[in-house]
Amino acid sequence: MHTSPAKLLILIALSLVILVEGRTVLAFFGIEIAPLETALIGVVIIAALVIWAVRPLRGSPSESE
């Protein structure tokens, strides 16, 4: 794992805050983003974070060996 589960949870929570507040900032400038689009972007970001976190470290032996 690249990071601990606690750090992964913090990264996911921070990304959700950035998504919600980013949508608010864009609305302030007249750029409307639907909540569904925001949710889909959030799912993609969370999936990317989880995939990054659980893949094995480069050069480290696998646990099955």
FIZA-254394 format. One record per atom (N, C-alpha, C, O): residue number from 1; residue in three letters; atom name; z, x, y. Coordinates in nm, 4 decimals. Atoms other than C-alpha are relative to their C-alpha. Layout:
N
+-----+------+------+----------+----------+----------+
! seq ! type ! atom !        z !        x !        y !
+-----+------+------+----------+----------+----------+
! NUM !  Ala !   CA !        Z !        X !        Y !
...
+-----+------+------+----------+----------+----------+
% end
This chain:
65
+-----+------+------+----------+----------+----------+
! seq ! type ! atom !        z !        x !        y !
+-----+------+------+----------+----------+----------+
!   1 !  Met !    N !   0.0000 !   0.0832 !  -0.1181 !
!   1 !  Met !   CA !   0.0000 !   0.0000 !   0.0000 !
!   1 !  Met !    C !   0.0000 !   0.0877 !   0.1244 !
!   1 !  Met !    O !   0.0651 !   0.1921 !   0.1281 !
!   2 !  His !    N !   0.0059 !  -0.0756 !  -0.1242 !
!   2 !  His !   CA !  -0.0785 !   0.1205 !   0.3491 !
!   2 !  His !    C !   0.1218 !  -0.0211 !   0.0885 !
!   2 !  His !    O !   0.1531 !   0.0645 !   0.1712 !
!   3 !  Thr !    N !  -0.1129 !   0.0321 !  -0.0859 !
!   3 !  Thr !   CA !   0.2236 !  -0.0419 !   0.5081 !
!   3 !  Thr !    C !   0.1015 !  -0.0828 !  -0.0780 !
!   3 !  Thr !    O !   0.0728 !  -0.1308 !  -0.1877 !
!   4 !  Ser !    N !  -0.1028 !   0.0795 !   0.0673 !
!   4 !  Ser !   CA !   0.5443 !  -0.2201 !   0.4193 !
!   4 !  Ser !    C !  -0.0267 !  -0.1487 !   0.0248 !
!   4 !  Ser !    O !  -0.0952 !  -0.1845 !   0.1207 !
!   5 !  Pro !    N !   0.0185 !   0.1448 !  -0.0216 !
!   5 !  Pro !   CA !   0.5527 !  -0.5993 !   0.3799 !
!   5 !  Pro !    C !   0.0556 !  -0.0482 !   0.1347 !
!   5 !  Pro !    O !  -0.0001 !  -0.1396 !   0.1956 !
!   6 !  Ala !    N !  -0.0566 !   0.0407 !  -0.1291 !
!   6 !  Ala !   CA !   0.7733 !  -0.6277 !   0.6898 !
!   6 !  Ala !    C !  -0.0954 !   0.0338 !   0.1146 !
!   6 !  Ala !    O !  -0.1149 !  -0.0468 !   0.2056 !
!   7 !  Lys !    N !   0.0959 !  -0.0374 !  -0.1051 !
!   7 !  Lys !   CA !   0.5232 !  -0.4377 !   0.9046 !
!   7 !  Lys !    C !  -0.1248 !  -0.0875 !  -0.0058 !
!   7 !  Lys !    O !  -0.1818 !  -0.1223 !   0.0975 !
!   8 !  Leu !    N !   0.1156 !   0.0876 !   0.0140 !
!   8 !  Leu !   CA !   0.2408 !  -0.6481 !   0.7634 !
!   8 !  Leu !    C !   0.0293 !  -0.1367 !   0.0616 !
!   8 !  Leu !    O !  -0.0564 !  -0.1937 !   0.1291 !
!   9 !  Leu !    N !  -0.0388 !   0.1281 !  -0.0582 !
!   9 !  Leu !   CA !   0.4268 !  -0.9648 !   0.8609 !
!   9 !  Leu !    C !   0.0012 !   0.0069 !   0.1531 !
!   9 !  Leu !    O !  -0.0413 !  -0.0872 !   0.2201 !
!  10 !  Ile !    N !  -0.0011 !  -0.0181 !  -0.1457 !
!  10 !  Ile !   CA !   0.4774 !  -0.8298 !   1.2136 !
!  10 !  Ile !    C !  -0.1424 !   0.0068 !   0.0539 !
!  10 !  Ile !    O !  -0.1719 !  -0.0524 !   0.1577 !
!  11 !  Leu !    N !   0.1398 !  -0.0084 !  -0.0430 !
!  11 !  Leu !   CA !   0.1064 !  -0.7430 !   1.2411 !
!  11 !  Leu !    C !  -0.0679 !  -0.1361 !  -0.0021 !
!  11 !  Leu !    O !  -0.1442 !  -0.1693 !   0.0886 !
!  12 !  Ile !    N !   0.0587 !   0.1343 !   0.0079 !
!  12 !  Ile !   CA !   0.0073 !  -1.0919 !   1.1279 !
!  12 !  Ile !    C !   0.0525 !  -0.0877 !   0.1132 !
!  12 !  Ile !    O !  -0.0249 !  -0.1585 !   0.1777 !
!  13 !  Ala !    N !  -0.0581 !   0.0804 !  -0.1080 !
!  13 !  Ala !   CA !   0.2489 !  -1.2558 !   1.3737 !
!  13 !  Ala !    C !  -0.0557 !   0.0419 !   0.1362 !
!  13 !  Ala !    O !  -0.0847 !  -0.0429 !   0.2206 !
!  14 !  Leu !    N !   0.0541 !  -0.0486 !  -0.1264 !
!  14 !  Leu !   CA !   0.1245 !  -1.0352 !   1.6571 !
!  14 !  Leu !    C !  -0.1455 !  -0.0430 !   0.0179 !
!  14 !  Leu !    O !  -0.1864 !  -0.0791 !   0.1282 !
!  15 !  Ser !    N !   0.1396 !   0.0423 !  -0.0108 !
!  15 !  Ser !   CA !  -0.2383 !  -1.1167 !   1.5781 !
!  15 !  Ser !    C !  -0.0102 !  -0.1491 !   0.0323 !
!  15 !  Ser !    O !  -0.0998 !  -0.1906 !   0.1058 !
!  16 !  Leu !    N !   0.0014 !   0.1431 !  -0.0315 !
!  16 !  Leu !   CA !  -0.1584 !  -1.4896 !   1.5871 !
!  16 !  Leu !    C !   0.0344 !  -0.0250 !   0.1469 !
!  16 !  Leu !    O !  -0.0258 !  -0.1108 !   0.2115 !
!  17 !  Val !    N !  -0.0360 !   0.0135 !  -0.1417 !
!  17 !  Val !   CA !   0.0078 !  -1.4538 !   1.9272 !
!  17 !  Val !    C !  -0.1180 !   0.0390 !   0.0880 !
!  17 !  Val !    O !  -0.1481 !  -0.0293 !   0.1859 !
!  18 !  Ile !    N !   0.1158 !  -0.0445 !  -0.0779 !
!  18 !  Ile !   CA !  -0.2924 !  -1.2612 !   2.0588 !
!  18 !  Ile !    C !  -0.1112 !  -0.1039 !  -0.0039 !
!  18 !  Ile !    O !  -0.1769 !  -0.1282 !   0.0974 !
!  19 !  Leu !    N !   0.1029 !   0.1042 !   0.0095 !
!  19 !  Leu !   CA !  -0.5283 !  -1.5309 !   1.9293 !
!  19 !  Leu !    C !   0.0314 !  -0.1194 !   0.0897 !
!  19 !  Leu !    O !  -0.0549 !  -0.1658 !   0.1641 !
!  20 !  Val !    N !  -0.0369 !   0.1179 !  -0.0790 !
!  20 !  Val !   CA !  -0.3388 !  -1.8171 !   2.0910 !
!  20 !  Val !    C !  -0.0034 !   0.0313 !   0.1489 !
!  20 !  Val !    O !  -0.0585 !  -0.0457 !   0.2276 !
!  21 !  Glu !    N !  -0.0015 !  -0.0350 !  -0.1420 !
!  21 !  Glu !   CA !  -0.2829 !  -1.6398 !   2.4203 !
!  21 !  Glu !    C !  -0.1397 !   0.0381 !   0.0497 !
!  21 !  Glu !    O !  -0.1741 !   0.0117 !   0.1649 !
!  22 !  Gly !    N !   0.1387 !  -0.0318 !  -0.0372 !
!  22 !  Gly !   CA !  -0.6407 !  -1.5086 !   2.4210 !
!  22 !  Gly !    C !  -0.0805 !  -0.1254 !   0.0269 !
!  22 !  Gly !    O !  -0.1621 !  -0.1291 !   0.1190 !
!  23 !  Arg !    N !   0.0674 !   0.1287 !  -0.0221 !
!  23 !  Arg !   CA !  -0.7660 !  -1.8646 !   2.3902 !
!  23 !  Arg !    C !   0.0425 !  -0.0599 !   0.1339 !
!  23 !  Arg !    O !  -0.0392 !  -0.1184 !   0.2050 !
!  24 !  Thr !    N !  -0.0499 !   0.0501 !  -0.1281 !
!  24 !  Thr !   CA !  -0.5467 !  -1.9599 !   2.6859 !
!  24 !  Thr !    C !  -0.0622 !   0.0752 !   0.1170 !
!  24 !  Thr !    O !  -0.1015 !   0.0143 !   0.2165 !
!  25 !  Val !    N !   0.0603 !  -0.0808 !  -0.1070 !
!  25 !  Val !   CA !  -0.6779 !  -1.6735 !   2.8984 !
!  25 !  Val !    C !  -0.1473 !  -0.0341 !   0.0165 !
!  25 !  Val !    O !  -0.1962 !  -0.0463 !   0.1289 !
!  26 !  Leu !    N !   0.1418 !   0.0364 !  -0.0100 !
!  26 !  Leu !   CA !  -1.0380 !  -1.7595 !   2.8138 !
!  26 !  Leu !    C !  -0.0168 !  -0.1380 !   0.0643 !
!  26 !  Leu !    O !  -0.1095 !  -0.1582 !   0.1427 !
!  27 !  Ala !    N !   0.0070 !   0.1333 !  -0.0616 !
!  27 !  Ala !   CA !  -0.9743 !  -2.1247 !   2.9079 !
!  27 !  Ala !    C !   0.0255 !   0.0089 !   0.1504 !
!  27 !  Ala !    O !  -0.0306 !  -0.0693 !   0.2272 !
!  28 !  Phe !    N !  -0.0261 !  -0.0194 !  -0.1432 !
!  28 !  Phe !   CA !  -0.8402 !  -2.0038 !   3.2436 !
!  28 !  Phe !    C !  -0.1283 !   0.0401 !   0.0731 !
!  28 !  Phe !    O !  -0.1480 !   0.0040 !   0.1892 !
!  29 !  Phe !    N !   0.1270 !  -0.0423 !  -0.0592 !
!  29 !  Phe !   CA !  -1.1828 !  -1.8465 !   3.3075 !
!  29 !  Phe !    C !  -0.1143 !  -0.0960 !  -0.0295 !
!  29 !  Phe !    O !  -0.2298 !  -0.0665 !   0.0013 !
!  30 !  Gly !    N !   0.1022 !   0.1012 !   0.0232 !
!  30 !  Gly !   CA !  -1.3679 !  -2.1585 !   3.1951 !
!  30 !  Gly !    C !  -0.0737 !   0.0135 !  -0.1315 !
!  30 !  Gly !    O !  -0.1749 !  -0.0538 !  -0.1515 !
!  31 !  Ile !    N !   0.0632 !  -0.0185 !   0.1309 !
!  31 !  Ile !   CA !  -1.4587 !  -2.0433 !   2.8437 !
!  31 !  Ile !    C !   0.0827 !  -0.0774 !  -0.1016 !
!  31 !  Ile !    O !   0.1961 !  -0.0403 !  -0.1322 !
!  32 !  Glu !    N !  -0.0722 !   0.0852 !   0.0947 !
!  32 !  Glu !   CA !  -1.3610 !  -2.3133 !   2.5957 !
!  32 !  Glu !    C !  -0.0300 !   0.0431 !  -0.1430 !
!  32 !  Glu !    O !  -0.1461 !   0.0597 !  -0.1805 !
!  33 !  Ile !    N !   0.0123 !  -0.0303 !   0.1424 !
!  33 !  Ile !   CA !  -1.2992 !  -2.2219 !   2.2315 !
!  33 !  Ile !    C !   0.0762 !  -0.1086 !  -0.0754 !
!  33 !  Ile !    O !   0.1921 !  -0.1372 !  -0.0455 !
!  34 !  Ala !    N !  -0.0616 !   0.1081 !   0.0770 !
!  34 !  Ala !   CA !  -1.2284 !  -2.4983 !   1.9813 !
!  34 !  Ala !    C !   0.1157 !   0.0543 !  -0.0846 !
!  34 !  Ala !    O !   0.1125 !   0.1700 !  -0.1266 !
!  35 !  Pro !    N !  -0.1107 !  -0.0446 !   0.0852 !
!  35 !  Pro !   CA !  -0.9012 !  -2.4812 !   1.7868 !
!  35 !  Pro !    C !  -0.0458 !   0.0403 !  -0.1401 !
!  35 !  Pro !    O !   0.0115 !   0.1313 !  -0.2001 !
!  36 !  Leu !    N !   0.0508 !  -0.0358 !   0.1322 !
!  36 !  Leu !   CA !  -1.1008 !  -2.4720 !   1.4619 !
!  36 !  Leu !    C !  -0.0592 !   0.1411 !   0.0007 !
!  36 !  Leu !    O !  -0.0393 !   0.2175 !  -0.0937 !
!  37 !  Glu !    N !   0.0552 !  -0.1354 !  -0.0111 !
!  37 !  Glu !   CA !  -1.2870 !  -2.1618 !   1.5790 !
!  37 !  Glu !    C !   0.1117 !   0.1037 !   0.0069 !
!  37 !  Glu !    O !   0.1029 !   0.2098 !  -0.0549 !
!  38 !  Thr !    N !  -0.1145 !  -0.0911 !  -0.0095 !
!  38 !  Thr !   CA !  -0.9573 !  -1.9979 !   1.6700 !
!  38 !  Thr !    C !   0.0664 !   0.0165 !  -0.1362 !
!  38 !  Thr !    O !   0.1051 !   0.1271 !  -0.1739 !
!  39 !  Ala !    N !  -0.0610 !  -0.0065 !   0.1329 !
!  39 !  Ala !   CA !  -0.8168 !  -2.0840 !   1.3281 !
!  39 !  Ala !    C !  -0.0849 !   0.0825 !  -0.0959 !
!  39 !  Ala !    O !  -0.0312 !   0.1604 !  -0.1747 !
!  40 !  Leu !    N !   0.0881 !  -0.0771 !   0.0875 !
!  40 !  Leu !   CA !  -1.1210 !  -1.9408 !   1.1504 !
!  40 !  Leu !    C !   0.0054 !   0.1494 !   0.0319 !
!  40 !  Leu !    O !   0.0054 !   0.2325 !  -0.0589 !
!  41 !  Ile !    N !  -0.0137 !  -0.1400 !  -0.0391 !
!  41 !  Ile !   CA !  -1.0973 !  -1.6180 !   1.3485 !
!  41 !  Ile !    C !   0.1339 !   0.0544 !  -0.0491 !
!  41 !  Ile !    O !   0.1417 !   0.1680 !  -0.0959 !
!  42 !  Gly !    N !  -0.1313 !  -0.0406 !   0.0486 !
!  42 !  Gly !   CA !  -0.7277 !  -1.6035 !   1.2615 !
!  42 !  Gly !    C !   0.0011 !   0.0256 !  -0.1493 !
!  42 !  Gly !    O !   0.0610 !   0.1228 !  -0.1952 !
!  43 !  Val !    N !   0.0066 !  -0.0183 !   0.1449 !
!  43 !  Val !   CA !  -0.7988 !  -1.6461 !   0.8907 !
!  43 !  Val !    C !  -0.0730 !   0.1298 !  -0.0341 !
!  43 !  Val !    O !  -0.0310 !   0.2032 !  -0.1236 !
!  44 !  Val !    N !   0.0752 !  -0.1240 !   0.0246 !
!  44 !  Val !   CA !  -1.0551 !  -1.3642 !   0.9025 !
!  44 !  Val !    C !   0.0852 !   0.1217 !   0.0328 !
!  44 !  Val !    O !   0.0868 !   0.2184 !  -0.0434 !
!  45 !  Ile !    N !  -0.0842 !  -0.1134 !  -0.0399 !
!  45 !  Ile !   CA !  -0.8153 !  -1.1327 !   1.0872 !
!  45 !  Ile !    C !   0.1140 !   0.0200 !  -0.1000 !
!  45 !  Ile !    O !   0.1425 !   0.1332 !  -0.1391 !
!  46 !  Ile !    N !  -0.1103 !  -0.0115 !   0.0961 !
!  46 !  Ile !   CA !  -0.5262 !  -1.2091 !   0.8498 !
!  46 !  Ile !    C !  -0.0509 !   0.0513 !  -0.1342 !
!  46 !  Ile !    O !   0.0137 !   0.1351 !  -0.1971 !
!  47 !  Ala !    N !   0.0570 !  -0.0488 !   0.1265 !
!  47 !  Ala !   CA !  -0.7496 !  -1.1589 !   0.5449 !
!  47 !  Ala !    C !  -0.0322 !   0.1486 !   0.0086 !
!  47 !  Ala !    O !  -0.0073 !   0.2231 !  -0.0861 !
!  48 !  Ala !    N !   0.0314 !  -0.1425 !  -0.0168 !
!  48 !  Ala !   CA !  -0.8686 !  -0.8242 !   0.6834 !
!  48 !  Ala !    C !   0.1277 !   0.0840 !  -0.0014 !
!  48 !  Ala !    O !   0.1295 !   0.1916 !  -0.0611 !
!  49 !  Leu !    N !  -0.1266 !  -0.0725 !   0.0002 !
!  49 !  Leu !   CA !  -0.5091 !  -0.7145 !   0.7457 !
!  49 !  Leu !    C !   0.0593 !   0.0097 !  -0.1402 !
!  49 !  Leu !    O !   0.1083 !   0.1155 !  -0.1796 !
!  50 !  Val !    N !  -0.0559 !  -0.0003 !   0.1351 !
!  50 !  Val !   CA !  -0.3981 !  -0.8139 !   0.3952 !
!  50 !  Val !    C !  -0.0821 !   0.0910 !  -0.0916 !
!  50 !  Val !    O !  -0.0255 !   0.1667 !  -0.1705 !
!  51 !  Ile !    N !   0.0845 !  -0.0875 !   0.0819 !
!  51 !  Ile !   CA !  -0.6967 !  -0.6422 !   0.2316 !
!  51 !  Ile !    C !   0.0264 !   0.1459 !   0.0346 !
!  51 !  Ile !    O !   0.0367 !   0.2301 !  -0.0546 !
!  52 !  Trp !    N !  -0.0283 !  -0.1372 !  -0.0410 !
!  52 !  Trp !   CA !  -0.6309 !  -0.3291 !   0.4357 !
!  52 !  Trp !    C !   0.1358 !   0.0459 !  -0.0528 !
!  52 !  Trp !    O !   0.1506 !   0.1604 !  -0.0956 !
!  53 !  Ala !    N !  -0.1361 !  -0.0375 !   0.0372 !
!  53 !  Ala !   CA !  -0.2610 !  -0.3343 !   0.3486 !
!  53 !  Ala !    C !   0.0160 !   0.0216 !  -0.1510 !
!  53 !  Ala !    O !   0.0925 !   0.1086 !  -0.1926 !
!  54 !  Val !    N !  -0.0239 !  -0.0080 !   0.1441 !
!  54 !  Val !   CA !  -0.2909 !  -0.3814 !  -0.0275 !
!  54 !  Val !    C !  -0.0931 !   0.0957 !  -0.0733 !
!  54 !  Val !    O !  -0.0688 !   0.1276 !  -0.1897 !
!  55 !  Arg !    N !   0.0883 !  -0.0932 !   0.0710 !
!  55 !  Arg !   CA !  -0.5774 !  -0.1465 !  -0.1066 !
!  55 !  Arg !    C !   0.0717 !   0.1333 !  -0.0180 !
!  55 !  Arg !    O !   0.1545 !   0.1716 !   0.0646 !
!  56 !  Pro !    N !  -0.0705 !  -0.1259 !   0.0263 !
!  56 !  Pro !   CA !  -0.4673 !   0.1828 !  -0.2588 !
!  56 !  Pro !    C !  -0.0348 !   0.1076 !   0.1035 !
!  56 !  Pro !    O !  -0.1439 !   0.1094 !   0.1606 !
!  57 !  Leu !    N !   0.0219 !  -0.1110 !  -0.0920 !
!  57 !  Leu !   CA !  -0.4297 !   0.4886 !  -0.0423 !
!  57 !  Leu !    C !  -0.1011 !   0.0958 !  -0.0592 !
!  57 !  Leu !    O !  -0.1038 !   0.1167 !  -0.1805 !
!  58 !  Arg !    N !   0.1006 !  -0.0936 !   0.0461 !
!  58 !  Arg !   CA !  -0.7143 !   0.7362 !  -0.0633 !
!  58 !  Arg !    C !   0.0673 !   0.1260 !  -0.0518 !
!  58 !  Arg !    O !   0.1518 !   0.1842 !   0.0162 !
!  59 !  Gly !    N !  -0.0536 !  -0.1240 !   0.0561 !
!  59 !  Gly !   CA !  -0.6308 !   1.0282 !  -0.2916 !
!  59 !  Gly !    C !   0.1290 !  -0.0178 !  -0.0756 !
!  59 !  Gly !    O !   0.1746 !   0.0771 !  -0.1394 !
!  60 !  Ser !    N !  -0.1237 !   0.0202 !   0.0740 !
!  60 !  Ser !   CA !  -0.3164 !   0.8732 !  -0.4377 !
!  60 !  Ser !    C !  -0.0344 !  -0.0526 !  -0.1389 !
!  60 !  Ser !    O !  -0.1299 !  -0.1287 !  -0.1548 !
!  61 !  Pro !    N !   0.0284 !   0.0492 !   0.1348 !
!  61 !  Pro !   CA !  -0.3014 !   0.8117 !  -0.8121 !
!  61 !  Pro !    C !   0.0289 !  -0.1497 !  -0.0107 !
!  61 !  Pro !    O !   0.1201 !  -0.2009 !   0.0542 !
!  62 !  Ser !    N !  -0.0234 !   0.1437 !   0.0157 !
!  62 !  Ser !   CA !  -0.3265 !   0.4498 !  -0.9198 !
!  62 !  Ser !    C !   0.1255 !  -0.0243 !  -0.0831 !
!  62 !  Ser !    O !   0.1707 !   0.0637 !  -0.1564 !
!  63 !  Glu !    N !  -0.1258 !   0.0297 !   0.0684 !
!  63 !  Glu !   CA !  -0.0202 !   0.2769 !  -1.0591 !
!  63 !  Glu !    C !  -0.0182 !  -0.0142 !  -0.1500 !
!  63 !  Glu !    O !   0.0795 !  -0.0035 !  -0.2241 !
!  64 !  Ser !    N !   0.0216 !   0.0196 !   0.1428 !
!  64 !  Ser !   CA !  -0.1828 !   0.2192 !  -1.3997 !
!  64 !  Ser !    C !  -0.0024 !   0.1304 !  -0.0774 !
!  64 !  Ser !    O !   0.0092 !   0.1295 !  -0.1999 !
!  65 !  Glu !    N !   0.0050 !  -0.1304 !   0.0683 !
!  65 !  Glu !   CA !  -0.2047 !   0.5909 !  -1.4772 !
!  65 !  Glu !    C !   0.1358 !   0.0525 !  -0.0296 !
!  65 !  Glu !    O !   0.1490 !   0.1608 !  -0.0866 !
+-----+------+------+----------+----------+----------+
% end
